Amino acid sequence: MLTIHTAPLVLTAGAAPAPDGAVAEGAVLVDGEQVTAVGPYDEVAARAPGARVRRWPGVLTPGLRQWHPLWLLRRCYHPDPREAGELGEEPLWGERLAALGDLGETRWSGSVRRGLQRMLRNGTTAVASPGARFRDPLVATAVARSGLSVVGITDAPGTSGGGRPGLDPFAAGRDLAGTVHGPLTVGGRADLAVFDVPDEKALRERGAATCVATVLAGRLVYRAR
């Protein structure tokens, strides 16, 4: 089914039809897993008059890249909602993680899956790892099932926040061009995210927690309620 995602569109430099990389009323046409058109809404809609239209608040960007997934998935424990009363809802690491003792493979598997879901809620569509692969079997299996792309770590930024990476890819301090997985291009995989902010500057200031939708290979995998 053809789907048009429309919102003010922000793309990486050199990939947009507008010189400043933004389209005030932009749109991305998705057919299956692929992007088939990118540009002003009127032009994109004219190419697919029967397409389903999803209108989003805020800005639409390419999907983001998480530079530190292994740390977030194997050095943090993501509590099950049923554990929230005891452990809270935020990831546990350091001494709080050590205090839990041996979690066992079953609990760790659940934590990894929940960690990936939280990444999707932050607009992440790609995770970085040396050699573009994970050697940890729990992480490798969960990432493969999630559909997230795995990319290399060339030019990866250092950690922030006292050496503790965050689920927000913007926590690394890079701009949008340095945080997205890649530009939205015709023929490319339809990985995109929508953030409820007025512009790119506000996105960098407020971070990926403003995400209202994540589309992974054409599938709407997260939508804020």
N, C-alpha and C positions, 0 to 999 in steps of 0.2 A: 504494500500500500504506500502510495506517495504521501509524504508529509512535509509541510512547510513549517519551519520554526521561524518565528518572526519576533524581532525586538531590535532596538538600536544595536548595530553590529560592530564589534571591535575585533580586528584581525591583526596578526603580526605584520610588521613592516614589510612592504613589498608584495604582500599577498592580497591586498584589497583593491577593489575597483576605484576607491577614492584615494587621493594623494596622501591624506593624513591617516589612512588606515581605518577609517570609521565610516559607517553608513547610518544616517539618522533613522531611517525606517528600513532596516535591513532584513534579509531573509536567507535561509538555507533550505534548499529542497533536498530531501532525503528519499532515496529509493532503495529499500532494503538496508544494506550495510553501507551504502555509498552516498557521497554527496554528488548530486547531479547538477546543481546550480547554486551560485552564491552571488548576492548583489542586492540592489534595491527591491523592496517587496513587490512593487507593481510589475517589474520586469520578470521576477521569478514566478509570481502567480500567473502571469500570462502564459508561461510555458507549461503549466500544469493546472488547468482550470478545475479539475475534479479532485485535487489533492486535499487532504485533511489539513487544516490550519491550526497550529498551536501558537497563540499569542502570549508572550511572556512579558512580565514586568522587568525593568532593569536593562542590563546589557547582555548580549550573547557573544560568547568568545569560543575559541577552540578549547578543547578539554585540557586540563592542567596535568603537569608531571610531578609526581611525588619522588623527591630525590633520596629519601631515607626510609624506604618501606621496610627493610629487614629490621632496622632498629625499632620501628614502631610496631612491628608485628611479633618480634621475638624477645624484645627487651621491655615490652609493655604488656600488661594483661588488661584486656578489655572486658570488664565485668558483664555477665549475663544480666538482662533486666531483672531476673528473679533474685539477683544478688545485690541489687541497688540499695536495699535497706541496710545491708551490712557493709558493702564496699563502696557505695556511691556509684556514680555513672561515668566518671572520668577515668581514663587509662591509669593504671597503677604501674609504677616503675621504681627502681632504686630500692630503698629500704622497705617501702610498702609492698613491693612485689616480693622481696625476699621473705617478708613475714608470712607470706602465703604458703611457703614451703614447696614441696614437690607437687606440682599441679597435675602431672600425668598427661599423656598424649591426648586423651579425650577432651579435657578442659582446654589444653593449648589449641587444639584444632578449632574449638568453638571460638576461642579468643581471636585467632587469626581471621576467621570468617567475619566476625564482628568488626575487627579492625579494618578489613577491606570495605565493608559496608560504610563505615565512617569516612573512609577516603572518598567513596562515591558521593557522600553527602557534602563533601568539600570540593566537588567539581573535578575530581581526579579521574583521568582516563588512561594514564600510563604510569608505570612504576619503574624506577631505575635500579639496575643491578649490574655488577661486573660481568662482562660478556653477554649482557642481555639475557641472563638466565639465573635461576635460583637453585642453589645446591641443597638447601634445606627442604626435605620432602614435604613437610606440612605446608610450607609457604608455596612451594612450586605447584602443588596440587590445588590449593585454594585459589591461587592467582589464575591458573589455567581455567578453572571452572567459572571464575568471575568474568572472564572475557577481557580483563584489563591488558593493555599492551605492555610488554616488557622491553625496555630500552637500555642502552648502555649508560655509563656514568661519566662520560667525557665531559669535562668542565663543570662537574658537580660542585655546588657551593658548600662551604663549611657549615657546621651546625650553628644554631643560635640558641638564645635562651639558656645560657650557662652550659652549653654542650648538649642540650636535649632537643632533638628535632620535634617539630609539631605537625599535626595533621593538616594544618593550613600550609599549602605549598608556598604561599607568599611570605611565610615566616622566615624563609631563607634570605629575604631582603631584595630579591630580584624584581624587575618590572614584569609586565605581562609577557613581553617577547621572550624573556628569559625563564618564564615559568610554564608557558604552554608546551604541550607535547609537540605541536607543529601547526602550521597554518591550515585553515579550512580551504581545501582545494577540490575542484571538480575531479571526480574519479577517485578521490581519497576516501578513507574510512570516515564514517560520520560519527566522530567523537567531538562533542561540544558540551558547553555548560552555560547556564544562565545565572546571573547574579543580580539581586535586587538592589542595585546602586545606580546612580545617574550617569556615571562615566568611569573611565579607566582609573583616573586619579583616586576617586572614591573607593574603587575596588582595591587598590593597593593599600589604602589607609584602613579600610574596614575588614579586608581579608576575605578568604574563601568561605567563612561561616555564613556569608550572605547568599550562598548558593540556594537557588530555588528549583533547579532542574539539572540533571546530568543525563546526557544521551551517549550511550556506548555502543558503537557499531550499529547505529540506527535505532537502538532500543532505549526507551525511556526507563532508566534503571533507578532513578531517584526523582521524586517530586515532593517539594515541601508542602505540608498540609496548610 
